[in-house]
Amino acid sequence: MSTGLPRQCCATGSLHAGTPTGKVGKLHGLDAYMTSPPDGTAPKGVVVIIPDIFGWTLPNSRILADEYAKKGPFNVYLPNFMNGPAFQPDMLISIETVSAPGFTALFSRAYHFLRLLYHGVPFLIRNRASAVMPVITTFFTQLRDATPTDLPIGAAGFCWGGMPVVKLCHDEVKAKNGLSLIEAGFIAHPSFMKMPDDAEKLVKPLSFAAAGNDGKVLVKQGEEFEKVLERKNKVVEEREGGGGVRHEYVFYEKADHGFAVRTNEKDLEAVEKGKKAEEQAVNWFQRWFG
């Protein structure tokens, strides 16, 4: 929605204290974290996570993948879609420092803001939509062609990863077998989308978890997105009596950008919001996977 740093791409967050339980390997030519339902439970579908700027190695994203796999139950893949290195976890220190109040932190904020720009601007250039979407659509095309046709595929995107999921929901690219690349999408606190086009072009069902503390511009654009979704839902309701593709928009008041992945575990209210966003995603995929 915007390219401002640090809020639009980083904002706040903390590392998760848990330990991922999946495995790392190659999947359709990309490094990927892969996790499956426990105890041999048959998956109801496949969910591919497109992460925030901290990339596929962030423990938080891998633990979230484990939760999706367990609660779905789904096979969940977290590939490395990025060109070049992702933000390192220690950049969270710079993010927190830039957001710190008070005059005494002025010089420290200046240093860390420049540090974010130094790493952030090249990242955004390397990983702009025109550079990464071919990689992403190629992966999903190969995944769809290799996955049994009765096993649905969904995509979940966070921050930087939200925009690619929206584009996948436009359903403009098909697999070699003619099928859609995904059945449904979920996004949380997305960045770098173009409004209103990205909302207007939606074909596949999309669920949106919006952060209330995402900045005035992003919140306003999110509200615009919500209005488009409501209008599209109304058209479907009137035309098909409630059937057909639907969308949803859930607003999490006072939630920070990144809350669905990088929640501060000491903030119980924030943890609750993060869990609700997790449930929102799982329930959405369960609904559209059938």
C-alpha positions as MATLAB code, in Angstrom:
seq = 'MSTGLPRQCCATGSLHAGTPTGKVGKLHGLDAYMTSPPDGTAPKGVVVIIPDIFGWTLPNSRILADEYAKKGPFNVYLPNFMNGPAFQPDMLISIETVSAPGFTALFSRAYHFLRLLYHGVPFLIRNRASAVMPVITTFFTQLRDATPTDLPIGAAGFCWGGMPVVKLCHDEVKAKNGLSLIEAGFIAHPSFMKMPDDAEKLVKPLSFAAAGNDGKVLVKQGEEFEKVLERKNKVVEEREGGGGVRHEYVFYEKADHGFAVRTNEKDLEAVEKGKKAEEQAVNWFQRWFG';
ca = [
       0.000    0.000    0.000;
       2.928    2.256    0.709;
       6.683    2.003    0.476;
       7.534    3.987    3.610;
      10.079    2.591    6.026;
      10.110    1.336    8.628;
       6.406    1.087    9.453;
       5.027   -0.213    6.165;
       7.481   -3.070    5.987;
       8.782   -3.712    9.461;
       6.957   -1.951   12.288;
       7.122   -3.770   15.603;
       7.644   -7.335   16.684;
       9.587   -9.932   18.614;
      11.143  -13.320   18.007;
       9.080  -16.323   19.043;
      10.497  -18.426   21.859;
       9.222  -21.752   20.504;
      10.950  -24.334   18.326;
       9.750  -25.233   14.809;
       8.985  -28.916   14.248;
       9.064  -29.203   10.447;
      11.913  -29.903    8.061;
      13.974  -27.949    5.538;
      14.565  -29.054    1.977;
      14.099  -28.237   -1.692;
      10.600  -27.833   -3.118;
      10.101  -27.091   -6.806;
      13.565  -25.585   -7.007;
      13.348  -23.383   -3.910;
      14.606  -23.770   -0.369;
      11.563  -24.333    1.817;
      10.398  -25.094    5.323;
       7.835  -27.917    5.183;
       5.496  -29.139    7.892;
       2.582  -31.574    7.946;
      -0.297  -32.595   10.233;
       0.778  -34.646   13.267;
       0.348  -38.393   13.690;
      -0.201  -39.105   10.019;
      -3.454  -37.139    9.831;
      -4.564  -36.703    6.221;
      -4.309  -33.058    5.111;
      -7.385  -31.206    3.879;
      -5.233  -29.143    1.572;
      -1.968  -27.287    1.071;
      -1.176  -23.809    2.416;
       1.823  -21.857    1.135;
       3.046  -19.008    3.332;
       4.618  -15.962    1.690;
       6.387  -14.287    4.619;
       7.193  -10.745    5.661;
      10.574   -9.150    4.990;
      12.249  -11.349    7.609;
      11.890  -14.244    5.218;
      11.457  -17.976    5.388;
      13.978  -18.607    8.201;
      12.283  -16.471   10.876;
      11.238  -18.848   13.703;
       7.909  -17.039   14.083;
       6.854  -17.835   10.521;
       7.895  -21.470   10.851;
       6.036  -21.903   14.135;
       2.966  -20.322   12.546;
       3.278  -22.841    9.712;
       3.341  -25.637   12.304;
       0.143  -24.277   13.863;
      -1.612  -24.139   10.495;
      -0.536  -27.719    9.801;
      -1.828  -28.960   13.142;
      -5.103  -27.066   13.238;
      -6.051  -27.346    9.555;
      -4.966  -30.021    9.122;
      -2.858  -28.904    6.149;
       0.464  -29.521    4.507;
       2.186  -26.152    4.897;
       5.121  -24.867    2.855;
       7.209  -21.769    3.563;
       9.507  -21.260    0.551;
      12.249  -18.716    0.006;
      10.724  -16.497   -2.676;
      13.090  -13.571   -2.126;
      15.852  -12.268   -4.348;
      18.898  -11.895   -2.134;
      18.979  -11.866    1.662;
      15.957  -11.151    3.837;
      16.040   -8.784    6.805;
      17.986  -10.365    9.659;
      16.195  -10.849   13.020;
      18.530   -8.367   14.724;
      16.927   -5.659   12.596;
      14.028   -5.865   15.048;
      16.288   -3.952   17.455;
      16.573   -1.120   14.942;
      12.818   -1.165   14.394;
      12.109   -0.892   18.110;
      14.706    1.865   18.549;
      13.285    3.958   15.723;
       9.872    3.705   17.364;
      11.184    4.631   20.835;
       9.980    7.977   22.266;
      12.031   10.613   24.075;
      14.778   13.116   23.312;
      17.540   10.920   24.759;
      16.931    8.331   22.048;
      17.213   10.924   19.252;
      20.718   10.050   18.038;
      20.139    6.344   18.449;
      16.948    6.632   16.405;
      18.822    8.442   13.644;
      21.455    5.694   13.453;
      18.937    2.876   13.380;
      16.714    4.665   10.863;
      19.695    4.982    8.509;
      20.468    1.315    9.137;
      16.927    0.380    8.130;
      17.186    2.478    4.984;
      20.572    0.956    4.130;
      19.133   -2.554    4.225;
      15.537   -1.773    3.338;
      15.852    0.183    0.098;
      17.971   -2.453   -1.724;
      15.627   -5.169   -0.413;
      12.573   -3.397   -1.804;
      14.259   -2.891   -5.173;
      15.325   -6.539   -5.414;
      11.934   -7.772   -4.284;
       9.532   -5.474   -6.101;
       6.474   -7.111   -7.643;
       7.901   -7.299  -11.168;
      10.968   -9.136   -9.840;
       9.353  -11.683   -7.510;
       5.990  -12.492   -9.084;
       7.531  -14.633  -11.860;
       9.314  -16.695   -9.191;
       6.134  -17.034   -7.156;
       3.833  -17.933  -10.048;
       6.344  -20.490  -11.353;
       6.423  -22.161   -7.940;
       2.637  -22.244   -7.640;
       2.286  -23.534  -11.205;
       4.638  -26.419  -10.478;
       2.964  -27.067   -7.129;
      -0.504  -27.166   -8.692;
       0.626  -29.500  -11.462;
       2.316  -31.814   -8.939;
      -0.520  -31.828   -6.374;
      -3.510  -34.192   -6.687;
      -6.406  -32.271   -8.212;
      -8.641  -33.126   -5.249;
      -6.228  -31.436   -2.823;
      -6.904  -27.660   -2.712;
      -4.160  -25.056   -2.409;
      -4.246  -21.779   -0.494;
      -1.793  -18.932    0.067;
      -1.207  -16.847    3.203;
       0.782  -13.620    2.979;
       2.104  -11.249    5.626;
       3.349   -7.683    5.155;
       5.575   -7.944    2.051;
       3.976  -11.323    1.290;
       0.450   -9.923    1.261;
       0.721   -8.293   -2.151;
       1.687  -11.526   -3.997;
      -1.241  -13.380   -2.407;
      -3.643  -10.695   -3.611;
      -2.237  -11.024   -7.121;
      -2.655  -14.807   -6.966;
      -6.291  -14.198   -6.018;
      -6.702  -12.248   -9.265;
      -6.520  -15.697  -10.904;
      -4.814  -14.335  -14.011;
      -2.267  -17.169  -14.284;
      -3.315  -20.800  -14.662;
      -1.423  -24.042  -14.151;
      -0.491  -26.171  -17.164;
      -3.493  -28.388  -16.437;
      -5.768  -25.354  -16.691;
      -6.558  -25.161  -12.981;
      -6.335  -22.040  -10.838;
      -3.110  -21.789   -8.852;
      -4.982  -21.335   -5.552;
      -8.480  -21.809   -4.174;
      -8.315  -19.067   -1.521;
      -6.013  -16.484    0.028;
      -5.392  -14.895    3.418;
      -3.428  -11.698    4.097;
      -2.448   -9.855    7.273;
      -1.170   -6.254    7.464;
      -0.210   -6.233    3.754;
       2.081   -3.679    2.132;
       2.720   -2.374   -1.387;
      -0.731   -2.998   -2.836;
      -2.322   -0.713   -5.414;
      -5.756    0.557   -4.525;
      -8.443    0.163   -5.670;
      -7.253   -2.071   -8.530;
      -5.934   -4.901   -6.366;
      -9.276   -5.188   -4.579;
     -11.397   -4.788   -7.706;
      -9.561   -7.573   -9.554;
     -10.162  -10.236   -6.888;
     -11.577  -13.474   -8.278;
     -10.638  -15.997   -5.604;
     -11.892  -15.727   -1.985;
      -9.691  -13.469    0.150;
      -9.614  -12.940    3.915;
      -7.935   -9.754    5.219;
      -6.659   -9.279    8.804;
      -6.078   -5.537    9.228;
      -3.944   -3.909   11.933;
      -5.471   -0.893   13.664;
      -2.063    0.675   14.387;
      -0.862    0.357   10.794;
      -0.627    4.106   10.323;
      -3.311    6.495    9.097;
      -2.601    5.936    5.410;
      -2.676    2.148    5.608;
      -5.764    2.117    7.812;
      -7.552    4.424    5.371;
      -6.564    2.257    2.425;
      -7.648   -0.828    4.350;
     -11.058    0.729    4.855;
     -11.223    1.376    1.120;
     -10.335   -2.272    0.544;
     -13.105   -3.296    2.943;
     -15.695   -1.261    1.032;
     -14.765   -2.984   -2.223;
     -15.035   -6.405   -0.565;
     -18.436   -5.539    0.891;
     -19.691   -4.413   -2.505;
     -18.393   -7.551   -4.207;
     -20.005   -9.713   -1.510;
     -23.311   -7.887   -1.940;
     -23.291   -8.517   -5.682;
     -22.704  -12.227   -5.079;
     -25.450  -12.314   -2.456;
     -27.970  -10.710   -4.794;
     -26.959  -12.744   -7.825;
     -26.370  -16.157   -6.305;
     -28.260  -16.073   -3.026;
     -25.163  -16.370   -0.867;
     -23.247  -18.853   -3.001;
     -20.144  -18.129   -5.021;
     -16.937  -16.356   -4.057;
     -17.009  -14.319   -0.871;
     -14.425  -12.189    0.919;
     -13.918  -11.026    4.491;
     -12.229   -8.125    6.255;
     -11.463   -8.265    9.988;
     -10.168   -5.138   11.735;
      -8.001   -5.696   14.832;
      -8.194   -2.482   16.816;
      -4.883   -1.285   18.313;
      -3.012   -4.184   16.725;
       0.473   -3.303   15.472;
       1.793   -3.978   11.998;
       3.262   -7.478   12.149;
       0.892   -8.654   14.900;
      -0.107  -11.828   13.050;
       3.507  -13.073   12.959;
       5.769  -11.123   15.342;
       3.626  -10.623   18.430;
       5.397   -9.681   21.667;
       4.725  -12.762   23.810;
       4.797  -10.644   26.990;
       1.857   -8.571   25.747;
      -1.131  -10.819   26.431;
      -3.571   -8.598   24.555;
      -1.333   -8.626   21.493;
      -0.924  -12.398   21.767;
      -4.698  -12.797   21.781;
      -5.023  -10.722   18.611;
      -2.308  -12.777   16.941;
      -4.094  -16.007   17.862;
      -7.374  -14.664   16.497;
      -5.689  -13.840   13.194;
      -4.284  -17.370   13.161;
      -7.776  -18.773   13.703;
      -9.123  -16.468   11.008;
      -6.681  -17.923    8.483;
      -7.256  -21.559    9.458;
     -11.041  -21.168    9.436;
     -10.914  -19.441    6.062;
      -8.939  -22.208    4.408;
     -11.110  -24.874    6.009;
     -14.176  -23.131    4.610;
     -12.933  -22.950    1.034;
     -11.113  -26.255    0.997;
     -14.433  -27.973    1.701;
];
